[in-house]
Amino acid sequence: MNERIQEKLSILADAAKYDVSCSSSGGKRKNENRGLGNAEGMGICHSFTEDGRCVSLLKILLTNYCIFDCAYCVSRRSNDVKRAAFTVDEVVDLTMNFYRRNYIEGLFLSSGIFKSSDYTMERLVRIIKKLRTEHKFNGYIHVKTIPGASPELIQEAGLYADRLSVNIELPSELSLTTLAPEKNYQEILTPMGQIRDGIVQNKEEKALFKKVPAFAAAGQSTQLIVGASAETDHQIIKLTDSLYKGYGLKRVYYSGYIPVTDDARLPQVTQPPVIREHRLYQTDWLMRFYGFEADEILDPAHPYLDLEIDPKLAWALRNRHVFPVDINSADYEMILRIPGVGARSAKRIVAARRFAPLSLDHLAKFGVVLKRAKFFITCRGQALDAREYDEQTIRRQILFGAGSVRSALVTQQLDLFAQAS
Ligand code: SF4
C-alpha cells in the first residue's frame, strides 16, 4: 500500500471509530519485529450477523471533510483536524485488496458531507455499486446514509448494501436543533420511513417473484449519542421503543458521549458514560427479547436507570408484589421476567416441566443464576422467602454475596447512615 493511501486510511479509519453502529475492536497492538498481524488504527472492526457469526469489516469514512458543524463531532467543519478524502476507486481497491488477503469480510462505509448531501451520497452509491457489479463483491456492506440525501440515491444504495443506517444522534428534536442546527429530525425520519417501506415492499415482491433484487436485506439501524444532551434514560428508551415499533429497526446503538471538541453547549465530562451505555443496551435487550415495555422499566418518577444493578433486577425489586413466581406453573412470559433467568433458560424450563416438576437443582443445570433468581421464585415448595428481606438486603446480597465481608460492611454503613439521617 503506498504511503498516501496509508495516511488517508489512518485518518479516515480513526475518524470512523466514533460510529458505534458496528461493534469495534479497540486493539492497539502494533506489528513489531516483522510479526504477523497489526491491530492498530487500520479500521478493521467486528460486527455480528443475525445468526451470531462475527465478521470483520473495513470501517472507514469516505471523507472527514464536512460542511456541517455538529457540536459533538470530531469531523465538524470548525474542528482543527487533519482532513483527507478517498476517491471512489481507492475505497473499491482497498476493500477488494483487504478482502482478497482475508483481512475483512465486509465494508462499513460512512462519510462527512463534502459539497452537498447528494454529492456525497452519490459517491457512496458509486462505491458499493462498483463493488457489487464490476468486482462481484459478495461480502457484507453497511452504508450510512447522508442526512438530506435524495430518496432516489437512498433507494439505489439499498440495492447494493446489506444494511443501511440513518443516524439520529441526538435523542430529541430540541437537542438536535441546539447541537446540530444544520440537521433536522424530518431529514432523518423520512429516509428511515423510506427504507422501512422499501424493505416491506421487497419482502412482498420476493414472495411473488423469485428473481427480485434484494433491498437492504440486513435491515436498518441507527445510533444515539448518550450524555451529550440532557435527555433522561426514560426519554431515550421511549424513543428507542418507537423506532423499533414504527420503523422496524434491527438495532439501535448507543454511543456514550466522548468529548472531542471544546464547545460550551456540551457537558464537561472527562469519561464517556460507559455504565449508562451498558445499562441502555441491557434495557434495549429487555424490550426486544423479554417482552418489556419502555414504561414498565422507567417512568417519569424514575427517569434514570440504576447504574448499580441491571434493569431487570431493578424492575423486579420495584415490583416485588408479583413475586415469588412458581417455576412449575407460571407463564413463559413471567418466567422471562425473573432476574437470573435468560431467554434460553426460560425455554428449557417450560419444555422440561411438561415431563416432571422441576427442582432448584434442575434450574442450576438449565443455566439459571440462582444467586439472583432465588429471591424471586418458588420451586416445588423450595423457596427462600424473599418477602422477609427488604429491597436493600436483596440488592446487597446479589451485589456482594450473602455473608461476605463487603456485604456486612455495606450493611453496617447503611444502618449507620439510616440512624444518622
Ligand atoms: S454531518 Fe456528520 S460528519 Fe458532519 S459534522 Fe455532523 S455528525 Fe459530523
Residues whose N, C-alpha, C, O or C-beta is under 5 A from the ligand:
A	BS01	SF4	C66 F68 D69 C70 C73 S75 R76 S111 G112 I113
